């Protein structure tokens, strides 16, 4: 077992003995272990497995710095009557579909089939507003409506599986349901059912939980917190005392800095076509298959579109050319995934791999010699969100090796060969960037609650989090600072509650080692704050969520630049400032001339003394109290899009709570206090109301 030590030889020996002692005996040298109920022989075997995954040739840092510049500073109960009216207009008889699939001979058989359905399924199918559900799934902002739809769908599928229906039967009924209720166009319905039905049926055949447990697992808060012992687990920490956190001082003088480019969610669409219909009724528009625009207003722009359209190649080319010309002093690039377009009903493994290869080649050409550190998105898989751990799959057609093997080939254009084992195992890795500075890239699809494979077993898939702890403990011993990369932010509703809870605990334990986190996925310009698990009033870490390159949807294309504490004695490796750059898509299409410009610099825009977690905590509180600051943040969140919607009090509460939520599906604990303050601020007392009314009356007189 080798460790990446970059200290003196004597310290190497001491540290090596310390690590060996901890990971073989479970006891730190400096403090005898009195009680460690979790540190058992079984746990020793666990750590031995993790060591085999650990990188063994990271002695040489990857980043050779050519320059380090110095920079100065509503509810389901209401059951909408309108939905019933629409169902009547459609003359949709879902019982007939059940009858058809069951091969019924008469109406009595049909009634019997309906009677055999779970009661809540029958009721929900009559009353649900399914178009609302589709919208909520797209945005990951779920309500009780989506919860009920989930329970109905899961219950229905389990009903048919229990009664021996085949995959073809289930494809047929799902397609009929989708087209008859006009949830999508026939071709989208066909593509979705064909792509997803196999793995969904495979999973549901192998689990022993019901619709309530399934939907609480998949949707989270909106479906209640249903206890499910098969999905309750905790990672194991080594019995090493947590170092006492030290205060990060605000820098008084300029210091050497790394300039870092963050690209995320490019969603390149090779079939984007200018002038086609941008206002279609499918998940992705602006393609020849959507037909020509029926009016000038619905015409797809040359450089992209604010509606449900992804990024044309010319826009990506233009952005990369602009970056290469404008930011000639970039030290390294972080690239947080989601390369293919949103045509999730129409994708193939071959085409997604082609987009991966093309994007890698493009980055190599535009940024020769610059290290790039990638993370895997959820859209790279086919079907989307499908990342089965190898231990759960015994059918080659469902395995994910096809993707991980190609990632290993492509990513190693920038990464050392020693990361091959973990990339092929689970698309995660750890690399030494500079002496005392490490980057760890995680595959966040093992926290993705739309990854149905996790219903079979969500317990630390491929042991990624346990490996993460091992790498962090090693970094702590070596005095390294760590940046963490990933795609889905751990506090986002798309991240499983149990996975997110464990991740949150890891961040809290290693707060002195992890100095920044970087994610994508949401397409918005935002962040998440993490707090001490023992004191939720003390912020300990910040996760930066980078803006998307794609305008999908209602957004301007964008990217981020970070300035990171560089090579110097006692460098914190913290983010000192960051900028967001955008292209005004409306003007680019109007004048056929894209201009990329800096939207804002964080410290200057928000008057922050620094970007420490405690400074971001103060900033979040100011958003709740100062509408002007919130309006500015909201403008930046939407990348200054002219089509951004208005934000009411509920919207404001949700957005501010998102910033406090580094732990998913736990808003009651993390957000109750600040939401109460927002509610209090939006209410006007009777005395103030009377006074304002009296003043207005006098003014009018």
Number of C-alpha atoms within 10 A of each C-alpha: 10 12 20 22 22 17 14 8 10 9 13 16 13 11 18 20 13 16 20 14 14 17 20 13 13 22 21 19 14 9 10 10 12 7 8 11 6 13 16 12 11 9 16 17 13 16 19 13 14 18 17 13 20 22 24 15 15 21 17 15 17 20 17 14 14 10 13 17 15 16 14 8 12 9 10 17 8 9 16 14 12 11 16 15 11 13 18 11 9 12 11 15 14 18 16 16 18 21 21 15 18 17 11 16 10 9 12 11 15 20 15 12 17 18 12 11 16 13 12 14 19 17 12 20 16 15 19 22 22 19 14 15 21 15 13 15 15 11 11 14 16 20 19 18 24 26 24 24 23 23 22 25 18 19 21 19 21 20 15 19 18 11 10 10 15 13 17 14 15 20 22 18 19 20 20 19 18 20 16 18 17 15 18 19 15 15 14 20 20 20 16 22 21 19 19 17 16 17 18 17 18 18 17 21 14 10 13 11 14 13 19 22 19 23 26 22 26 24 28 23 22 17 23 16 17 14 12 13 7 13 19 12 14 16 16 17 16 19 18 15 10 12 12 8 11 8 8 12 9 11 10 6 8 12 19 17 24 25 25 21 21 24 22 29 31 29 26 24 22 15 16 26 24 20 20 22 26 29 22 19 14 15 15 23 26 32 22 15 12 17 15 18 19 13 10 9 11 18 19 26 25 19 27 29 30 24 20 20 30 30 26 25 17 14 20 20 12 15 21 15 13 15 17 14 11 11 13 10 16 23 22 21 20 23 24 29 25 25 23 29 26 21 20 20 21 16 20 14 13 12 13 19 19 13 19 23 16 12 18 15 13 14 14 16 10 15 18 8 13 20 20 24 22 25 28 26 26 25 23 24 24 23 22 20 20 24 26 24 22 16 10 15 15 9 9 9 11 19 18 20 18 16 20 21 15 16 21 20 15 16 22 17 14 15 21 18 16 18 23 22 17 21 24 20 20 25 25 25 30 26 25 25 21 20 19 22 22 24 21 21 25 25 23 26 28 30 23 27 23 22 22 23 23 26 22 20 16 22 19 20 20 17 18 22 22 21 24 22 21 20 23 24 20 18 23 18 16 19 17 24 25 30 21 19 29 27 28 29 29 26 28 23 26 26 27 29 29 21 27 24 21 18 22 21 20 21 24 20 21 21 24 23 24 28 22 22 24 24 30 29 23 20 25 19 22 21 23 26 22 27 26 17 17 9 8 12 13 14 22 24 25 28 24 21 26 28 33 29 26 31 29 24 18 19 28 28 31 30 26 23 22 22 22 21 22 24 19 11 6 9 16 23 25 23 24 25 20 19 17 21 20 24 26 21 26 19 13 17 16 12 8 13 13 19 14 20 13 14 17 16 17 16 16 11 14 14 10 15 14 18 18 22 22 19 13 23 21 12 17 19 15 14 21 21 16 11 12 11 17 19 14 14 18 20 16 19 19 20 29 18 22 15 14 16 9 7 12 8 13 11 11 19 20 14 18 20 22 22 21 24 25 28 30 24 25 19 18 11 11 21 18 12 11 18 21 13 14 19 13 11 13 11 10 11 10 9 9 11 12 12 12 13 12 12 11 11 10 9 8 7 5
